[in-house]
Amino acid sequence: MALITGNVPFNPDTLAASVVGIAADVGQHDSGHHQHQMAQLLFAPKGCMTINLEQQQSVLPPTRAAWIPPGIRHRAVMRNVVSYRSIYFSPDLYVDLCQIEDLDHIKIVSVNNLLAALIERMAFWPWDMPSQDQSTLLALFWQELQSAPPEHLSLPIPKDARLVPWWQHLSSQHVPPPPLNIMAKNIGASEKTISRIFSRDTGMPYQQWRQQWRLLAAIEYLAEGKSVSDTASLLDFSSDSAFISFFRQHIGETPSQFIR
């Protein structure tokens, strides 16, 4: 186990252990794009982070975890104080344990109390713990991970060259994407062209993509401790009630219920 800070370089691939757990409390932090030879389970019991791939962005609030297979380039960004737990696994270890065939791409899953307790325990156990002492907890961990409900908290990123500067500005400033007519005017293309680009690059029309962006941003703001009213205002909703209705439609509960 290692308690680290965002300023301390850490590379699990340099260690001999089959399971490497770390824990940290960090403020604003950007890991930069990187990849591991080991698989990674990333979990934030407090705070919220975003995970960026080349063509996808995911949000990771508390009670959600991300499985990141080996070799996938990714970047973790924290904009406020985040407590996180990261566990790295030798690929041979998890394949031998449970023959997981579907964990070959990044997945966001719901974390119940048992899985959270297992992650906490594994993040703090010694790196030199004998494998026979790990076996029972690992078997239970894989069972819980496989049965954890998937969460659709990801946003595909358009790759059209006309949208690259726009996306970079949107990401750096964290401002809501505008309605379609304003978006088309800013890009200098017709609404029809913008819709066609988004459908081709992201699999969803622009308006649906914009709503997904606002949903992920809302989850991030709420997890950071922002109020319902402030979140509604930051995301350009016409009223608190309009935001609450939107959030409940997509998440199945109100923002206040989600916060609790």
Sequence and secondary structure as in RCSB ss.txt:
>XXXX:A:sequence
MALITGNVPFNPDTLAASVVGIAADVGQHDSGHHQHQMAQLLFAPKGCMTINLEQQQSVLPPTRAAWIPPGIRHR
AVMRNVVSYRSIYFSPDLYVDLCQIEDLDHIKIVSVNNLLAALIERMAFWPWDMPSQDQSTLLALFWQELQSAPP
EHLSLPIPKDARLVPWWQHLSSQHVPPPPLNIMAKNIGASEKTISRIFSRDTGMPYQQWRQQWRLLAAIEYLAEG
KSVSDTASLLDFSSDSAFISFFRQHIGETPSQFIR
>XXXX:A:secstr
 EEE TTS   GGGS  SEEEEEEEESSEE  SB  SSEEEEEEEES EEEE SSEEEEE TTEEEEE TT  BE
EEESS EEEEEEEE HHHHHHHH  SS SS EEEE  HHHHHHHHHHHHS TT  HHHHHHHHHHHHHHHHHS B
   EEE    GGGHHHHHHHHHHT     HHHHHHHHTS HHHHHHHHHHHHSS HHHHHHHHHHHHHHHHHHTT
  HHHHHHHTT SSHHHHHHHHHHHHSS HHHHH 
